[in-house]
Amino acid sequence: MPIARSVIVAGTAVMSIAAHAQANEDNAELAKKLSNPVAAMISMPFQFNYDQNIGPLDDGHRTYLNIQPVIPVPVGNGWNMISRTILPVVDQSDMAPGAGHQFGLGDITQSLFFSPTKSSGSGIIWGAGPAFLIPTATDDLLGSKRWGLGPTAIVLKQDHAWTYGFLFNHIWSIAKVGNDRTHPDISSTFLQPFLSYNTPTAWTYGLNAESSYDWKAHRWAVPVNATIGKLVRIGGHPVSFTGGVRYWAQHTDAGQKGWGFRFVVTLLVPEKR
């Protein structure tokens, strides 16, 4: 009887270890998928950001939450359309002398990437399509008062634990909101090189530069983000937590300067096997 009990205990322990190892493997696989912006996986990131030293007098500060649903839709044979939406909720103060405080929605950026379901023979993953700027801002100082349109594209490769590539878009303003004459027209390029490393225990270390160039003002803004993330299960549901710091390596006279912070909670809906 003691022998039988020992066998049962040992068997239970082995099964527990195996289940834990399988969970770690599944989490690591999901964390690697999350590093791919055009992966065929539904996700809902809530990205909290804080920046300071804004404006000509460096008095301003901005806190904003980017709600960023990612939804893949099969289109045709061997293709997905990946919908990526960025809806900012902004709280800011003292962007310029006498500007005061604003809180509300910013403009939506909507991107649609058409991407092959399988990577190329070299392992290259890519997607391309249109990007739209939708003037949803609830305050004149939170948005552009312009409708915008342009191309967007992404190219990346996942090599073992590494993911590296770049994301690009360019937005031109194509129409004003009403008879607005206070906001300038838009011609802006966004370029984001990114690099991440995923561990077998579902930790992710990331580095990117969310660079933008204003072709009207001929100025760069280059924030560099360094992040650490961990994918866990809460009630059996996968959730990723990411935190990091940002440094504005290049900034405009009225833009953010110095250090900023980022915290992201991402809910995932993986494919059923």
C-alpha positions as CSV (number, residue, x, y, z in Angstrom):
1,M,0.0,0.0,0.0
2,P,2.8,2.5,0.8
3,I,4.3,1.7,-2.6
4,A,1.0,2.3,-4.4
5,R,0.6,5.6,-2.6
6,S,4.1,6.6,-3.5
7,V,3.5,5.7,-7.2
8,I,0.3,7.8,-7.2
9,V,2.0,10.8,-5.6
10,A,5.0,10.5,-8.0
11,G,2.6,10.2,-11.0
12,T,0.6,13.3,-9.8
13,A,3.8,15.2,-9.4
14,V,5.0,14.3,-12.9
15,M,1.6,15.2,-14.4
16,S,1.7,18.6,-12.6
17,I,5.2,19.3,-13.9
18,A,4.2,18.3,-17.4
19,A,1.1,20.5,-17.3
20,H,3.2,23.4,-16.0
21,A,5.8,22.9,-18.7
22,Q,3.0,22.8,-21.3
23,A,1.5,26.0,-20.0
24,N,4.9,27.7,-20.1
25,E,5.4,26.5,-23.7
26,D,1.9,27.8,-24.7
27,N,2.6,31.1,-23.0
28,A,6.0,31.5,-24.7
29,E,4.3,30.7,-28.1
30,L,1.7,33.4,-27.5
31,A,4.3,35.9,-26.3
32,K,6.2,35.4,-29.5
33,K,3.0,35.8,-31.6
34,L,2.3,39.0,-29.7
35,S,5.7,40.3,-30.9
36,N,4.4,40.0,-34.5
37,P,2.1,42.9,-35.2
38,V,0.3,41.0,-38.1
39,A,-0.1,37.7,-36.3
40,A,-3.5,36.1,-36.9
41,M,-4.6,36.6,-33.3
42,I,-7.2,38.8,-31.7
43,S,-5.7,41.1,-29.1
44,M,-6.8,44.2,-27.1
45,P,-3.9,46.3,-25.9
46,F,-4.5,49.1,-23.4
47,Q,-1.4,51.3,-23.7
48,F,-0.9,53.9,-20.9
49,N,1.7,56.6,-21.6
50,Y,3.1,59.6,-19.8
51,D,5.2,62.4,-21.3
52,Q,6.5,65.7,-19.8
53,N,8.4,68.9,-20.5
54,I,6.1,69.7,-23.4
55,G,5.7,73.1,-25.0
56,P,8.0,76.1,-25.6
57,L,8.3,76.6,-21.8
58,D,8.6,72.9,-21.0
59,D,5.6,73.3,-18.6
60,G,3.3,70.8,-20.3
61,H,2.5,67.2,-19.5
62,R,0.3,64.6,-21.2
63,T,-1.2,61.3,-20.0
64,Y,-2.9,59.2,-22.6
65,L,-4.4,55.8,-23.0
66,N,-4.2,54.2,-26.4
67,I,-6.9,51.6,-27.0
68,Q,-5.6,49.4,-29.8
69,P,-7.7,46.4,-30.8
70,V,-6.1,44.1,-33.4
71,I,-8.5,41.9,-35.3
72,P,-7.5,39.5,-38.1
73,V,-10.1,38.7,-40.8
74,P,-9.5,35.9,-43.5
75,V,-9.8,37.3,-47.0
76,G,-9.5,34.9,-49.9
77,N,-7.2,31.9,-50.0
78,G,-4.0,32.3,-48.0
79,W,-4.5,35.9,-47.0
80,N,-5.6,37.8,-43.8
81,M,-6.6,41.4,-43.4
82,I,-5.3,42.6,-40.0
83,S,-7.2,45.6,-38.6
84,R,-5.2,47.7,-36.2
85,T,-6.9,50.6,-34.5
86,I,-5.4,53.3,-32.3
87,L,-8.0,55.3,-30.3
88,P,-6.3,57.8,-27.8
89,V,-7.9,59.0,-24.7
90,V,-5.9,62.1,-23.6
91,D,-5.5,64.2,-20.5
92,Q,-3.1,67.1,-21.0
93,S,-2.2,70.5,-19.5
94,D,-0.2,73.6,-20.4
95,M,0.8,72.5,-24.0
96,A,1.4,76.2,-24.7
97,P,1.1,79.4,-22.6
98,G,-2.5,79.9,-21.7
99,A,-3.7,76.6,-23.3
100,G,-5.0,75.3,-20.0
101,H,-6.3,71.7,-19.5
102,Q,-7.9,69.3,-22.0
103,F,-9.4,65.9,-21.6
104,G,-11.1,63.7,-24.2
105,L,-10.7,61.6,-27.3
106,G,-7.9,62.2,-29.9
107,D,-8.0,61.3,-33.5
108,I,-8.3,57.6,-34.5
109,T,-5.6,56.0,-36.7
110,Q,-7.0,53.0,-38.5
111,S,-4.6,50.7,-40.4
112,L,-5.5,47.7,-42.6
113,F,-2.7,45.2,-43.4
114,F,-3.2,42.6,-46.1
115,S,-0.8,39.8,-45.2
116,P,-0.1,36.2,-46.4
117,T,-1.1,33.6,-43.9
118,K,2.3,31.9,-44.4
119,S,5.7,33.5,-44.3
120,S,8.0,33.4,-47.3
121,G,10.7,30.8,-47.8
122,S,13.2,33.1,-46.1
123,G,10.9,33.5,-43.1
124,I,10.0,37.1,-44.0
125,I,6.6,38.2,-42.7
126,W,5.0,41.2,-44.3
127,G,1.8,43.2,-44.7
128,A,0.6,46.3,-46.5
129,G,-2.5,48.3,-47.0
130,P,-4.1,51.7,-46.3
131,A,-4.0,53.9,-43.2
132,F,-6.7,56.4,-42.3
133,L,-6.7,59.4,-40.0
134,I,-10.2,59.9,-38.6
135,P,-10.9,63.3,-36.8
136,T,-12.7,62.0,-33.7
137,A,-11.0,64.5,-31.3
138,T,-13.4,66.0,-28.8
139,D,-11.3,69.2,-28.4
140,D,-9.5,71.4,-30.9
141,L,-6.2,70.9,-29.0
142,L,-6.5,67.1,-29.0
143,G,-6.7,66.6,-32.8
144,S,-5.9,67.7,-36.3
145,K,-9.3,68.6,-37.6
146,R,-8.3,66.8,-40.8
147,W,-9.3,63.6,-42.5
148,G,-6.1,61.7,-43.6
149,L,-5.2,58.8,-45.9
150,G,-2.0,57.1,-46.9
151,P,-0.1,53.8,-47.2
152,T,1.1,51.5,-44.5
153,A,3.4,48.5,-44.5
154,I,5.3,46.2,-42.1
155,V,8.2,43.8,-42.7
156,L,9.6,41.5,-40.0
157,K,11.3,38.2,-39.3
158,Q,11.1,35.9,-36.4
159,D,14.3,34.0,-35.9
160,H,14.2,31.6,-32.9
161,A,13.7,33.9,-29.9
162,W,14.3,37.2,-31.8
163,T,11.8,39.3,-33.7
164,Y,13.0,42.3,-35.7
165,G,11.6,44.5,-38.4
166,F,10.0,47.9,-39.1
167,L,6.5,49.5,-39.4
168,F,5.8,52.4,-41.8
169,N,3.0,54.7,-42.7
170,H,2.6,58.0,-44.3
171,I,-0.5,60.2,-43.9
172,W,-1.6,63.1,-46.0
173,S,-4.6,65.2,-45.0
174,I,-7.3,65.0,-47.7
175,A,-10.2,67.1,-46.2
176,K,-10.9,69.6,-43.4
177,V,-13.5,69.3,-40.7
178,G,-16.0,72.0,-41.6
179,N,-14.3,75.3,-42.4
180,D,-11.4,74.9,-40.0
181,R,-8.5,77.2,-40.7
182,T,-6.6,77.0,-37.4
183,H,-5.0,73.6,-38.0
184,P,-2.3,73.0,-40.6
185,D,-2.5,70.4,-43.4
186,I,-0.7,67.1,-42.7
187,S,2.1,65.3,-44.5
188,S,3.6,63.0,-41.9
189,T,5.8,59.8,-42.1
190,F,5.9,57.3,-39.2
191,L,8.7,54.8,-39.1
192,Q,9.1,52.3,-36.3
193,P,12.1,49.9,-36.3
194,F,11.6,47.3,-33.6
195,L,13.5,44.5,-31.9
196,S,12.4,42.0,-29.3
197,Y,13.6,38.9,-27.5
198,N,11.3,36.2,-26.1
199,T,12.3,33.8,-23.4
200,P,11.0,30.2,-22.9
201,T,9.2,31.5,-19.7
202,A,7.2,34.1,-21.7
203,W,9.2,37.2,-20.8
204,T,9.7,39.7,-23.7
205,Y,12.4,42.3,-23.9
206,G,11.7,45.0,-26.5
207,L,13.3,48.1,-28.0
208,N,11.8,50.4,-30.6
209,A,11.9,53.9,-32.0
210,E,8.5,55.4,-32.9
211,S,9.9,58.0,-35.2
212,S,7.8,60.6,-37.1
213,Y,8.8,63.2,-39.6
214,D,6.6,66.3,-40.3
215,W,7.2,67.2,-44.0
216,K,5.4,70.5,-43.5
217,A,7.7,71.7,-40.6
218,H,10.7,69.6,-41.7
219,R,11.2,68.2,-38.2
220,W,11.8,64.8,-36.6
221,A,10.4,63.5,-33.4
222,V,12.1,60.3,-32.2
223,P,11.1,58.6,-28.9
224,V,13.1,55.4,-28.1
225,N,11.2,52.9,-26.0
226,A,12.7,50.1,-23.9
227,T,10.2,47.6,-22.4
228,I,9.9,44.4,-20.4
229,G,6.8,42.2,-20.7
230,K,5.5,39.0,-19.2
231,L,2.6,36.9,-20.4
232,V,0.6,35.1,-17.7
233,R,-2.7,33.3,-17.3
234,I,-5.5,34.8,-15.2
235,G,-8.4,32.4,-14.7
236,G,-7.0,30.5,-17.7
237,H,-7.0,33.5,-20.0
238,P,-3.7,34.8,-21.4
239,V,-2.8,38.4,-20.4
240,S,0.4,40.3,-21.1
241,F,1.8,43.0,-18.9
242,T,4.5,45.3,-20.2
243,G,6.3,48.3,-18.7
244,G,9.0,50.5,-19.9
245,V,10.7,53.9,-20.2
246,R,10.9,56.3,-23.2
247,Y,13.6,58.8,-24.0
248,W,13.0,61.6,-26.7
249,A,16.2,61.4,-28.6
250,Q,14.9,64.0,-31.1
251,H,12.1,66.4,-30.4
252,T,10.4,69.5,-31.8
253,D,10.5,72.8,-30.0
254,A,6.9,72.4,-28.8
255,G,7.0,68.6,-28.4
256,Q,7.8,66.2,-25.6
257,K,11.3,66.2,-24.2
258,G,13.4,64.0,-21.8
259,W,11.9,60.9,-20.3
260,G,8.5,59.3,-20.5
261,F,6.8,56.1,-19.3
262,R,4.7,53.3,-20.7
263,F,2.6,50.5,-19.2
264,V,0.5,48.1,-21.3
265,V,-2.1,45.5,-20.5
266,T,-2.9,43.2,-23.5
267,L,-5.8,40.8,-23.5
268,L,-5.4,37.9,-26.0
269,V,-7.9,35.7,-27.7
270,P,-5.7,32.9,-29.2
271,E,-6.9,30.6,-32.0
272,K,-8.6,27.4,-30.8
273,R,-6.7,24.3,-31.6
